[in-house]
Amino acid sequence: MSGLPSLPVTFRPGRTRAVLLTAAVAIFVVITVVAMLLGQLGPGERLSFIVTAALLSGVLLQLGRVKVVADDTGVTVVNIISKRHLAWAEIVQVNLRPGDPWVFLDLTDGTSLPALGIQPGIARERAIADARTLRALAEARSPEDLP
């Protein structure tokens, strides 16, 4: 298993996450400032502006939480609204085909799980390297290779 990173290792779409977090803060600040500067608005209307800003920012923050964490016990996939831990033995293959929006994990039950934490959107080369690393980790920890 030489050449593999030491565990645990976390894969995140770093640039995409930075854009989402920055946009979330900017949207909240801008809408809140606009609400405060509009003198003709009443307190309820201002509050509705701020609540709307918080909801929009919350959606962007939720999109920015995606990650894939590989540790000794397996892989934890945190997607937009779900979190799932997989044992290494459950992962048959790690796929990132041309045109895929993110990595897909083929599982022993015949299903495929999207892993949004590795996505080639803004940083394609990084996503490819991360997918290869996760694939190598999964192959190194497959049941037939373990003592």
C-alpha positions as CSV (number, residue, x, y, z in Angstrom):
1,M,0.0,0.0,0.0
2,S,2.9,2.4,-0.6
3,G,2.1,5.6,-2.3
4,L,-1.3,5.8,-0.6
5,P,-2.2,8.6,1.8
6,S,-2.4,7.9,5.5
7,L,-5.9,7.6,6.7
8,P,-8.2,9.4,7.5
9,V,-8.2,11.5,4.3
10,T,-11.0,13.9,3.3
11,F,-11.9,14.7,-0.3
12,R,-13.8,18.0,-0.9
13,P,-14.4,20.2,-3.9
14,G,-12.2,23.0,-2.5
15,R,-12.7,25.7,-5.1
16,T,-16.4,25.0,-5.5
17,R,-16.8,25.1,-1.8
18,A,-14.9,28.4,-1.5
19,V,-17.2,29.9,-4.2
20,L,-20.3,28.6,-2.4
21,L,-19.3,29.8,1.0
22,T,-18.3,33.2,-0.3
23,A,-21.5,33.6,-2.3
24,A,-23.6,32.6,0.8
25,V,-22.0,35.3,2.9
26,A,-22.2,37.9,0.2
27,I,-25.9,37.2,-0.5
28,F,-26.7,37.4,3.2
29,V,-24.8,40.6,3.7
30,V,-26.1,42.3,0.5
31,I,-29.8,41.4,1.0
32,T,-29.6,42.4,4.7
33,V,-28.0,45.8,3.9
34,V,-30.6,46.4,1.2
35,A,-33.3,45.7,3.6
36,M,-31.9,48.1,6.2
37,L,-31.3,50.8,3.6
38,L,-34.9,50.8,2.2
39,G,-36.5,53.3,4.5
40,Q,-40.0,52.7,3.3
41,L,-40.0,49.1,4.6
42,G,-41.6,48.2,7.8
43,P,-40.1,45.8,10.4
44,G,-41.9,42.8,9.1
45,E,-40.8,43.4,5.6
46,R,-37.2,43.9,6.7
47,L,-37.4,40.7,8.6
48,S,-38.8,38.9,5.5
49,F,-35.8,40.1,3.5
50,I,-33.4,38.8,6.2
51,V,-35.2,35.5,6.5
52,T,-35.0,35.1,2.7
53,A,-31.3,35.9,2.7
54,A,-30.8,33.4,5.5
55,L,-32.6,30.7,3.5
56,L,-30.7,31.4,0.3
57,S,-27.4,31.4,2.2
58,G,-28.4,28.2,4.0
59,V,-29.0,26.4,0.7
60,L,-25.6,27.4,-0.5
61,L,-24.0,26.3,2.8
62,Q,-25.7,23.0,2.5
63,L,-24.3,22.6,-1.1
64,G,-20.9,23.4,0.3
65,R,-20.9,20.6,2.9
66,V,-20.3,17.7,0.6
67,K,-17.3,15.5,1.2
68,V,-15.9,12.0,1.1
69,V,-14.0,10.8,4.2
70,A,-11.9,7.6,3.9
71,D,-10.7,6.0,7.2
72,D,-9.7,2.6,8.4
73,T,-13.3,1.4,8.7
74,G,-14.5,2.5,5.3
75,V,-15.8,5.6,3.5
76,T,-18.3,8.2,4.7
77,V,-20.1,10.0,1.9
78,V,-21.7,13.3,2.9
79,N,-23.9,14.6,0.1
80,I,-26.3,17.6,0.1
81,I,-29.0,16.1,2.4
82,S,-27.6,12.6,3.2
83,K,-24.7,11.0,5.0
84,R,-23.8,7.3,4.5
85,H,-21.0,5.2,5.9
86,L,-19.8,2.3,3.7
87,A,-17.5,-0.4,4.8
88,W,-14.6,-1.0,2.4
89,A,-16.0,-4.4,1.5
90,E,-19.2,-2.7,0.2
91,I,-17.4,-0.7,-2.5
92,V,-16.9,-2.6,-5.8
93,Q,-15.6,0.2,-7.9
94,V,-14.9,3.9,-7.9
95,N,-16.0,5.6,-11.1
96,L,-15.3,9.0,-12.6
97,R,-16.1,8.7,-16.3
98,P,-15.8,11.6,-18.8
99,G,-18.9,13.8,-18.5
100,D,-19.8,12.6,-15.0
101,P,-20.6,15.4,-12.7
102,W,-19.1,13.6,-9.7
103,V,-17.7,10.3,-8.6
104,F,-20.0,7.3,-8.4
105,L,-19.4,4.3,-6.1
106,D,-20.6,1.0,-7.4
107,L,-21.7,-1.1,-4.4
108,T,-22.0,-4.8,-3.7
109,D,-25.8,-4.5,-3.5
110,G,-25.9,-3.6,-7.2
111,T,-26.6,0.1,-6.6
112,S,-24.5,3.1,-7.3
113,L,-23.9,5.9,-4.8
114,P,-23.0,9.4,-6.0
115,A,-20.1,10.9,-4.0
116,L,-20.5,14.7,-4.6
117,G,-17.3,15.4,-2.6
118,I,-15.2,14.6,-5.6
119,Q,-16.5,16.6,-8.6
120,P,-14.6,17.9,-11.6
121,G,-16.5,21.1,-12.0
122,I,-14.0,23.8,-11.3
123,A,-10.9,21.7,-10.6
124,R,-10.9,18.8,-13.0
125,E,-7.4,17.6,-12.5
126,R,-7.8,17.6,-8.7
127,A,-11.0,15.6,-9.0
128,I,-9.3,13.0,-11.3
129,A,-6.4,12.7,-8.8
130,D,-8.8,12.4,-5.9
131,A,-10.9,9.7,-7.7
132,R,-7.7,7.7,-8.5
133,T,-6.6,7.9,-4.9
134,L,-10.0,6.8,-3.6
135,R,-10.0,4.0,-6.2
136,A,-6.5,2.9,-5.1
137,L,-7.6,2.9,-1.4
138,A,-10.7,0.9,-2.2
139,E,-8.7,-1.6,-4.2
140,A,-6.0,-1.9,-1.5
141,R,-8.7,-2.6,1.2
142,S,-10.9,-5.0,-0.8
143,P,-11.8,-8.1,1.1
144,E,-9.8,-10.4,-1.2
145,D,-6.6,-8.4,-0.6
146,L,-6.8,-8.3,3.2
147,P,-5.0,-10.9,5.3
